[in-house]
Amino acid sequence: MAASRMAPSSVPWVWELVAGVVLRLALLMSTQHVAAELTDGNSEHLKREHSLIKPYQGVGSSSMPLWDFHGSTMLTSQYVRLTPDERSKEGSIWNRVPCFLKDWELHVQFKIHGAGKKNLHGDGFALWYTRERFVPGPVFGSKDNFHGLAIFLDTYPNDEATERVFPYISAMVNNGSLAYDHSKDGRWTELAGCTADIRNQNHDTFLAVRYSQGRLTVMTDVEDKNEWKNCFDVTGVRLPTGYFFGASAGTGDLSDNHDIISMKLFQLQVEHSPEEENIDWTKIEPSVSLLKSPKDNVDDPTGNFRSGPLTGWKVFLLLLCALLGIIVCAVVGAVVFQKRQERNKRFY
């Protein structure tokens, strides 16, 4: 009878403990999500020399005061069209002024649209922060083996066996030694990525890229909710200063209109240690401190793709499973201890 009275009383505190653990983890995850959210642009310092904002200067001409454009790029009063919805077009736009900010945030308003249905459209466009500028090439209309950072907004799956859902946004950091593989949609050199419905939307679509203290965060606002949604958040990224911002696009047998409506760069007010201040940031080599190099991000012999860094929810689930396991062990231990105590009492 003593054992039957003890068992029910142990159940409530067990579930209270489980509920408390889950609540704390949920609060932790929500706090991390809020911390990763980007600025609305009002509280940060806009750097106009690196920003492309309406009304554009130079409409009707072949150049702008702070920007150069190449190929099929067309400047109108409402947007900068990198490529029209026509085959075999290639265009880009590049900031003329190198950026020497250590911590920055780029907001891009864009529109990808065209007459193609289902998979009959392509290919997307790229945002760049690179040493090279204004160099056309095969990677969304720009140079391969670049130095710096690229964000690819890819709308067409070249790899038919891919498990990705397109359109797909991904990042690549390169020191000039890596080549972008179109046949695999850059899968071998991808740093991180996410799926985003960015094509043929009837509302405004935005992308935000934040780089601060080695942390690269990319978020989207493409659902007409006026709020940022996390795409990926990666630490250990090293980017130098003195590189250039740009955007480029290319079409092949399939096509789309790729329009840039605005690019706004904000300086983030971040304090750095004296050691960091003494570093020559222009001499830093682009790199990523991962458990594995992006070069290792390839198919293994079994045909399984090696997964990227753990996302916040994966970490949450792993922690939850671990803590639940600890709780179960504690409960079993408590029950065994109680039974032993009762057996001992029977001898008195």
C-alpha positions in Angstrom: 0.0 0.0 0.0 2.8 2.4 0.7 4.2 1.8 -2.7 0.8 2.6 -4.3 0.6 5.8 -2.4 4.0 6.9 -3.4 3.7 6.3 -7.1 0.8 8.7 -7.8 2.5 11.5 -5.8 5.7 11.1 -7.9 3.8 11.6 -11.2 2.9 15.3 -10.8 6.3 16.6 -10.0 7.8 14.6 -12.9 5.4 16.2 -15.4 5.9 19.6 -13.8 9.7 19.1 -14.3 9.2 18.0 -17.9 6.9 21.0 -18.6 9.3 23.3 -17.0 12.2 22.0 -19.1 10.2 22.3 -22.3 9.1 25.9 -21.4 12.6 27.0 -20.6 13.9 25.5 -23.9 11.1 27.2 -25.8 11.9 30.5 -24.2 15.6 30.0 -25.0 14.8 29.3 -28.6 12.5 32.4 -28.9 15.1 34.6 -27.3 17.7 33.3 -29.8 15.2 34.0 -32.7 14.6 37.6 -31.5 18.4 38.1 -31.1 18.8 37.1 -34.7 16.1 39.4 -36.1 17.4 42.2 -38.2 16.9 45.9 -37.9 14.1 47.7 -39.5 16.6 50.2 -40.9 15.4 53.1 -38.9 17.8 52.9 -36.0 21.0 52.2 -38.0 23.1 54.5 -40.1 22.3 54.3 -43.8 25.4 54.5 -46.0 24.3 56.3 -49.1 27.5 55.8 -51.0 26.8 52.0 -50.9 23.0 52.3 -51.4 20.8 52.2 -54.5 17.6 54.1 -53.7 14.8 55.7 -55.8 14.7 58.1 -57.5 17.7 56.7 -59.3 20.2 59.1 -60.8 21.3 58.6 -64.4 18.0 57.2 -65.8 18.2 57.0 -69.5 22.0 57.0 -69.5 24.6 54.2 -69.4 26.0 55.0 -66.0 25.2 56.2 -62.5 27.3 58.4 -60.1 28.0 55.5 -57.7 27.1 52.4 -59.7 28.3 50.8 -62.9 26.1 48.4 -64.9 26.9 45.9 -67.5 25.4 43.8 -70.2 21.6 43.6 -70.4 21.1 45.7 -67.3 18.5 48.4 -67.9 17.8 51.4 -65.6 14.2 52.6 -65.3 12.5 55.0 -62.9 11.1 52.1 -60.9 13.7 49.3 -60.9 17.1 48.2 -62.2 16.4 45.2 -64.5 19.4 42.9 -64.6 17.9 40.7 -67.3 14.7 40.8 -69.2 12.5 37.7 -69.6 14.6 36.6 -72.7 17.0 33.8 -73.4 20.8 34.2 -73.1 20.9 37.5 -71.3 23.5 38.6 -68.7 23.6 41.7 -66.6 25.1 43.2 -63.4 25.3 46.3 -61.3 28.3 47.2 -59.1 29.0 49.8 -56.5 32.0 51.9 -57.4 33.0 52.6 -53.8 34.7 49.9 -51.7 33.2 49.2 -48.3 35.4 49.5 -45.3 32.7 48.8 -42.7 33.5 45.9 -40.3 29.9 45.4 -39.4 27.1 46.0 -41.9 23.6 45.0 -42.9 22.3 45.0 -46.5 18.5 45.2 -47.3 17.5 44.3 -50.8 14.1 44.8 -52.3 13.8 42.7 -55.5 11.3 41.1 -57.9 11.7 37.9 -59.9 8.9 37.4 -62.4 8.2 36.1 -65.9 5.9 34.3 -68.2 7.4 30.8 -67.5 5.3 28.3 -65.6 6.4 25.5 -63.3 10.0 24.8 -64.0 10.1 26.7 -67.3 11.9 29.7 -65.9 15.4 30.7 -64.6 17.9 31.1 -63.4 17.8 33.6 -60.5 20.3 36.2 -59.4 23.2 36.7 -57.0 24.2 39.3 -54.5 28.0 39.9 -54.1 30.5 41.3 -51.6 33.7 40.6 -53.4 37.2 41.8 -54.2 36.5 41.6 -58.0 33.8 43.9 -59.5 32.3 44.4 -62.9 33.7 41.1 -64.2 31.2 39.1 -66.2 31.2 35.3 -65.9 29.3 32.0 -65.7 28.0 32.3 -62.1 24.7 34.1 -62.4 26.3 36.5 -64.8 29.5 37.2 -62.8 33.0 35.8 -62.1 33.7 32.3 -60.9 36.6 31.7 -58.4 35.8 35.0 -56.7 37.1 36.3 -53.4 34.4 37.2 -50.8 30.8 36.4 -50.2 28.0 35.5 -52.6 24.3 35.0 -51.8 22.5 33.1 -54.6 18.7 33.3 -55.1 18.4 30.3 -57.4 15.0 29.6 -59.0 15.9 26.6 -61.2 17.1 23.1 -60.1 19.8 22.0 -62.5 20.4 18.9 -60.5 17.3 16.7 -61.1 18.3 14.4 -58.1 18.4 17.3 -55.6 16.3 17.1 -52.5 16.1 20.9 -52.2 12.9 22.7 -52.8 13.3 25.6 -55.3 13.5 28.6 -55.3 16.5 28.2 -53.0 18.7 30.8 -51.3 22.2 29.9 -50.4 25.5 31.4 -49.4 29.1 30.8 -50.5 32.4 32.2 -49.1 35.3 31.9 -51.4 39.1 32.7 -51.2 39.4 32.2 -55.0 40.1 28.5 -54.8 36.6 27.3 -55.2 34.5 27.0 -58.3 30.7 27.2 -58.4 29.2 24.0 -59.9 26.1 24.8 -61.8 25.3 21.2 -62.4 24.9 20.7 -58.7 23.4 24.1 -58.0 26.4 25.0 -55.9 25.7 22.2 -53.5 29.4 21.3 -53.0 30.4 24.8 -51.9 27.2 25.8 -50.0 27.7 27.3 -46.6 24.0 27.3 -45.7 20.7 27.8 -47.3 16.9 27.7 -47.2 13.8 27.5 -49.4 11.9 30.7 -50.1 8.9 31.4 -52.4 10.4 34.5 -54.1 9.1 34.2 -57.7 6.0 35.8 -59.3 4.8 37.3 -56.1 2.2 40.1 -56.3 3.7 41.8 -53.2 7.1 43.3 -52.3 9.9 40.8 -51.6 12.9 41.6 -49.5 16.2 39.9 -48.4 18.4 41.0 -45.6 22.1 40.1 -45.1 23.8 41.0 -41.9 27.5 40.5 -41.2 28.8 41.3 -37.7 31.6 39.9 -35.6 32.0 36.9 -37.7 28.3 36.1 -37.8 26.5 35.9 -41.1 22.7 36.1 -40.9 20.3 36.0 -43.9 16.6 36.6 -43.5 13.7 37.1 -45.9 10.4 39.0 -46.0 8.6 37.4 -48.9 5.2 36.5 -47.4 3.7 40.1 -47.3 3.7 39.9 -43.5 6.1 42.8 -43.0 8.3 40.7 -40.8 11.7 39.0 -41.2 11.9 35.2 -41.3 15.1 33.4 -40.6 16.8 31.8 -43.5 20.1 30.8 -41.9 22.5 32.1 -39.3 26.2 31.0 -39.4 29.1 32.0 -37.2 32.9 31.7 -37.9 32.7 33.7 -41.1 35.7 36.0 -41.8 35.3 38.7 -44.5 37.7 41.5 -45.1 36.9 45.2 -45.6 37.5 47.0 -48.9 35.4 44.8 -51.1 32.5 45.8 -53.4 28.8 45.2 -53.3 27.0 44.1 -56.5 24.2 42.1 -58.0 24.1 40.0 -61.2 21.9 37.7 -63.1 22.0 35.5 -66.2 19.5 33.5 -68.3 20.0 30.5 -70.6 17.4 28.5 -72.4 15.0 29.6 -69.7 14.5 33.2 -68.5 12.9 35.6 -66.1 12.9 39.3 -65.3 15.4 39.9 -62.5 14.7 43.3 -61.0 16.5 45.2 -58.2 14.3 47.9 -56.7 16.6 49.0 -53.9 19.8 48.1 -52.0 20.3 49.8 -48.7 23.4 49.3 -46.6 23.5 50.2 -42.9 26.5 50.5 -40.7 26.1 48.5 -37.4 27.4 50.2 -34.3 29.5 47.4 -32.7 32.3 47.6 -30.2 35.4 45.7 -31.0 38.3 44.7 -28.7 41.6 46.5 -28.9 43.1 43.4 -30.6 40.5 43.5 -33.3 40.9 47.2 -33.8 44.6 46.6 -34.5 44.0 44.1 -37.2 44.4 45.2 -40.8 40.9 44.1 -42.0 41.8 44.6 -45.6 44.3 41.8 -45.4 41.9 39.2 -44.0 41.4 36.2 -46.3 37.7 35.1 -46.8 37.1 32.0 -44.8 34.7 30.0 -42.6 35.6 28.2 -39.4 33.4 25.2 -39.6 33.8 21.6 -38.3 34.3 20.8 -41.9 35.3 23.0 -44.9 32.8 23.9 -47.6 35.1 21.9 -49.8 34.1 18.8 -47.9 30.4 19.5 -48.5 30.2 16.8 -51.2 28.3 13.5 -51.8 29.7 10.6 -49.9 30.2 7.1 -51.4 26.8 5.9 -50.1 25.0 8.6 -52.0 24.0 10.6 -49.0 24.6 14.3 -48.9 26.5 15.4 -45.8 24.4 17.8 -43.9 25.4 21.3 -43.0 25.6 23.0 -39.6 22.9 22.3 -37.0 20.0 24.7 -37.2 18.4 26.2 -34.1 15.5 23.7 -34.2 17.8 20.7 -34.6 19.8 21.9 -31.5 16.5 22.3 -29.7 15.3 18.8 -30.5 18.6 17.3 -29.5 18.6 19.2 -26.2 15.0 18.2 -25.5 15.7 14.5 -26.2 18.8 14.6 -24.0 17.0 16.3 -21.1 14.0 14.0 -21.4 16.4 11.1 -21.2 17.9 12.5 -18.1 14.5 13.0 -16.5 13.4 9.4 -17.3 16.6 8.1 -15.7 15.9 10.3 -12.6 12.4 9.0 -12.3 13.4 5.4 -12.6 16.1 6.0 -10.0 13.6 7.7 -7.7 11.1 4.8 -8.0 13.9 2.2 -7.3 15.0 4.2 -4.3 11.5 4.5 -2.9 10.9 0.7 -3.3 14.2 0.0 -1.5 13.2 2.3 1.3 9.8 0.5 1.6 11.5 -2.9 1.7 13.8 -1.7 4.5 10.9 -0.4 6.5 9.3 -3.9 6.4 12.2 -5.3 8.4 11.5 -3.0 11.4 
